[in-house]
Amino acid sequence: MESFVHLRKGRTPKRLHADLDGLKDDELGRGGFVGRTANIYRRHDPTAYRAVGPLRPLDVMTSELKPSDATDAAGTPLLLFSNPDCRISLSRRTEPMPFFVRHVDGDLLSFVHAGAGLLETEFGPLRYRVGDWVYIPKATTWRQVPDEETTLLMIEATDEFRVPPAGPLGRHFPFDPSQVTIPEPQAIDDDGRDEYEVRLIDEGGPTSLFYQHNPLDVEGWRGDNFPFTFNIEDYNVIASESVHLPPTVHLFMQATGVAVMNFLPRPAETVPGTERPPWYHRNVDYDEVSFFHGGDLFGIPMPPGLISHAPQGVHHGAPEKARERARRKFDEQDRVGWKVISIDTTRRLTPSAEVLAHDLGQHA
Ligand SMILES: [Fe+2]
């Protein structure tokens, strides 16, 4: 049971995530970072282990992966991770889709890591650019027409992606609703072909529906179930002077068993002694996938396109060297420059064979 009383035993710093005096700051918390918790102060780096067996952190450069849609207009995204609540895939499409798609198992939320182009949807056209989140409701028909090679990190839920409750942060948390782009209806004329294929994307299949007219023939729509884009440049990042805030304040959208967060550039904590990098933890109740869009962490570039998976129960965190550097450069650095997309899931994620084959082996 949660209590306002937090016990303090043995040697502990007076402030949270600060003034460690050589100790390693490790959190054992329930429900992500919002449940019962214990901050544990240890002698040694808890990520200094060698893992044998399936529950080990993985790091993969997605630029090394080859989704079939990168080279074949009829190709598909590449599955990276999955569990009963979601599938996480990588797409690198260069050619317009010669078909339409409809994700029939749940909503689709995609992050544009690179490229620009057009999504033709039943609700009308949506332009996309780098840094966009693209939300497409379950069973909506759409088609991608890239202007250039487009790298998407795609998250398919098995139900709805919802905007989290605003709570005490107000109606403009987690983002200003006026900053989303919503399509205007635009029916598309037939182009003379015999049939229009709509591929149903689901766990089984494959199934295709064939129409004799362009299925994007909507003259108008109304309601509250529609696709939209939102660019991370328009995200209002929440910051604190005296403590590194938990990832939950950066929650963007959520589905059952899936939470999606944006870690974006912000002012660094300024109170002397404050630990700026996230503390060590083992996400007791969540698997965690982090996708490095770019930016830097206190002057050290973050490799764009790196994706890492930390299974629940297994320690992870910034390397000790990076923590020492952040303390050393405390007076020189005043910004956190990272651009990271994070996906936390309550059920264990299974990495695909391609991901396992490309693991950089940092914990092997
Ligand atoms: Fe984490």
Residues whose N, C-alpha, C, O or C-beta is under 5 A from the ligand:
A	BS01	LIG	E288
